[in-house]
Amino acid sequence: MDSEPGLRALVDCFARGSIVPYKASDYARLLHESFRPRLRSLRRDPAVSPRVRRGAMAALVEGGGGDALDDRDRAAVERLIQVKTPDEVPTLPSPVLSGWWMAVPGASYEGVFKALGLHDRRPVTVSAGVEAAESQAIRVAGPDGADRSVGRAFVTPELDGWRLVFGPFDQLVDEPWDGMIETVKRVSVHCGQGQYFFLDDAGGSDVWIVAENGRVIRQYAAESSPEWEGDPLPWETLAVDDPDFDPEYDEAAPNAGTAGARSACEYLSVDPDEVGPDTEVRGHGWLAVTAPGVGHGAFPGTLRI
């Protein structure tokens, strides 16, 4: 099965570009350990065609992720990311129906990696970062031999002065509610400010939280008791001041606002749905994993830069 003809057939499949039989991916992952030395050799063999060398690289990444590449190829990938980043028009996951994300100031975003327990960060384009953050977590053996769940988080480039964080909710945000609050507070300790947004139209959830230097200053959680906590922020319209509010029939707490997460994010930082050609972008994104010692090679499949 792991013969030279089998390796050549695998390389040929990946050399075709986007038309890759789905079984080829399974084959690349199953035989990665035995094929990796030969695939790396093909990458450096001047006697083979550029097409074969490209196929060997694609098979390496499919089988073992970016960690399967040697230093030379990893450096080439990083250069490609640097070339593509300035001209990339960012498109972020839409919160339509459901979604969650965090926002931190661009000037102090470095603290988010420690606050959320993120490891082995690497430069990444927005398209590849979004794809990775939306993929499923994997199960790997922990230091004690027991299985643990590990995912990937994407920290965006600076967008209009803010960095957004996307990834698997169960890997990055503690539950239940008290744990969620503590996560946002911890991020604000490391970054100066932390913002959290969560939407689930089917479940009726609508949450936004703002914390500064370890203290929550404002939060809204639909259908909670109370829904509103903290003093209203300067940009907010209070419920009692809303044109549709009728004091004869309606009730509202003195600090109740009117903005859910979909509108609050626009005032507080960045609305993911509005990110596009007119967004001021600085720097590049980062892809990180949620546990130490795992690396990016543990995640199967390729990411399109």
N, C-alpha and C positions, 0 to 999 in steps of 0.2 A: 504493500500500500504506500509506504514512504520511499518508493523507488525513484530513480532519476527520471524515468518517463512521467511518473506521477507529479514530480516537482515541475517539470517542464510544462505539463498540461495545466497545472495550477497557475504558473506564471503567465501562460498564454491567455488564460481566462481574465486575469487582472490587467493584462496589457491592452485589452479591448476598450478600456475606459469605463464608461458608466454602465455598459451592458455586461454585468457580471452575474452568472447563474448563482442562485441563492445557495446551492449546495457547495459552491466554491468557498464561500465564507466559512461554512462549517468545517470544510476540509482544511482550510488555512489555520483555524484555531486548534483543531484536533492534532495536527501534525507540526505545530509551530516549533516545539522544542527540537524536533529532529531536523526540520527544514531550515531553521534560522541560520546556522553557519553557512550553508550553501547559498541561501538567498543573499546574505550579506556579501558573499564572494562574488555572486553575479553582479551586484551593485558596483563592484570595483573592477570588473573584468573588461578591459578595453576591446576584447575580441568579440563581445556580444553587441547587439544593436541597442540604440537608445530605447527602443520599444521594449525590449526584454528587461533592460535595467529599470525602466519605469514600472513594469509589471512586477518585478521582484520587490521593489519598494512598497508597492500597494499590497502585495501579499504579506510582507513583513508587518505592516501597520494593521492589516485586517486580523492577523493572527495574534499579535502581541502589543498592539497600540504603539504610541510614540516611543515607549521604552525599548521597543525591539530594534530601533534604528541605532546606528553607531553615531559617534560624536559628529562626524562630518555631515551626515544626513540630517541630524537634529539641528545643526547650525544652519543648514540650507533651508529647512522648514521655517526656522525663526526669521531668517532673512526674507523669505517669501511673505510671512505674516507682516513684517515691517513694511514691505513694499505695498501690500494690499490695504493696510490699515488706513492710510491717509485718504484714499479714494472710496472707502466703503461707506455706503449709506446705511446707517444702523436701523434694523427692524427688530423690535423686541416682542416678547410674548404678549398677546393681548389679554387683558383681564375680562373680556366679554365672557359671560357665563360663570367663570371662576378663575381665580388666580391669586397669587401672593407674591410679594417682593418687599425688599427693604431698600432704604435710601440713606446714604451718608454723604457728608460734605466731601467734595473732591480734594480739598486741601489737606484733609486729615484721614483719608480713606484707608491708609495703611493699617490702621488699628483694627479693621474689620476682620482681618485674617486671624489674629489672635483671639478676638472676641467670639468668633464663631467656630474656632477650632479647625481652621482650614490649613492644609499642608500641601507641599510640593507644587506651588503655583507656577504656571507657565504662561507666557504671552499667547494670546489667541485672538482671532478675528471675532466679530460679533456673531456672524452666522454660525461658526463652529461652536462658540460658547453657548449660544442659545440651544443648539442641537444637543450638546452634552448635558446641559442643565435639565433638559426636558426628558432625558433618557432615564431608564429604570436604574435603581440602585442594584448593586450586586452583593452576593454573599461570599465572604472570604473568611479564611481561618484567622482567628485572633491570636494574640501572644499566648493565651492559655489553651489554644487548640479548639476552642468553641467558635462556631460560626458567628460572624457579625455582619451587619448591613453597612455598606459604604456607598456613598454617592459622590457626585461632582457638583461644585458650585461655580457659577459664572459671575464675576465682578466686571461690570461694563467699563468701557472707557469713560472718561469724564464727559457728562452730557449736560450742557448748560450749567456747569458748576457742581454737578452731583454725580455720584457713582451709585448704580443700582445693583442689587444682589438677587440672583435667581438660583433656584436649586430645589432639591427634594425637601419638602416641608418637614418630614419626620426626622431628617438628618440635621437640620439647621435650627429649627425652632422647638423649644421645649414645650411640652403640654403637661397638664391642662392649662387653664387661663393664667394662673400665677406663674407658671414656667414661661409662658409667652411674654408676660410683662418683664420678667427678669432678664430674658434674652435681649429685649429692646433696651432696657436700662444698661445692661452690660456693654452693648454696642456703643451706647452714648458715652460711657466712661472712657472707652478707647478712642472714639472718634469725635467727641465733643457733642455730637447730636446723632440720634438714631431715629429713623422713621420706619413704621411697619404698616403694611396695607394687606388686607385679606378680603376677598370677595367670593361668595358662592351663591349665585342667584337661585339655584335649586333648593339649597338649604336655608336661604334667607339670611345668610351671614354678610355683614358689612361692618368692617372694623378698620379703624386707623388710630395709630398711637404715635405720639411725639415725645421723646425723652431727651433731656439735656443734662450732661455731666452726672449721669446716674439717677436722675429724678424725672418721673413722668410729669410733663407739664400740661398735656391735653390728650384725652382719648375719647373715642366714640365706639360703642359696640351695640349694634341694633338688637333690640329685644332683650337687652340685659337690664339689670336693675342695680344702680341707675344706668341709663344709656350714656349719659355725658358726665365726664369728670374733668376737673381742672377749669381754669379760667378761659373764657373764649379768646381766641387769637385775633389780632387786629383786622384780618381780612374776612372774618366770619360774619355772616348774617344770622342774628339770633332768631329763634323760632317765633318769639313774640313780635318781632319786627317784620316777619314775612307777610307779604300782601294777602296771602291766603289764610292767615291766622285770624280766627274769630274769637275774641276773648269771652264771648257769651257762651260758646259751645266747646271751645278747645282749651286744653290744659297743656302747660309746658313749664319745665323747671326754669328758673332764672338764667341758668348757664347753658340751656339747650340750644344747639345750633341747628343748621339745616343741611350741612354738607356731608355726604357720604364719602367713602374712600375714592370713588371715581372722580369727584370734583376736588376733594381736599388735596390729592396728590399734585394737582396742577398748581395750587397756591403754595404748597409746602416745598416742592422740589421739582419733579418731572413726571408728567403723565406718559406712561409707556406707549399709549395709543397715538400720542402726538409726536413721538420721536421720528425724525425723518430728515429730508434734505436741508431743512432750515435749522436743525439743531446744531449748536456749536459743540464740536467734538474735539477733545484733547486726549492725547496718549492712546494706549491700547487696552484691551480687556485682558483679564486674567482667568485662567481655568485652574481650579484647585480641587483637591479631594478632601473628604470629610474625616479621614483617619490617617494617622501616621504609618509609614512603612508599607503602604499599599502600592503607591505609584500609579501612573496613568495606564501602564501596560495591562493592568488587571481588567480594564474595561474593553469588551470586545467591539469590533467594528471600527470603521473609519469616520472621520469628521471632515466635511468638505470646507476647506479654507475659503 
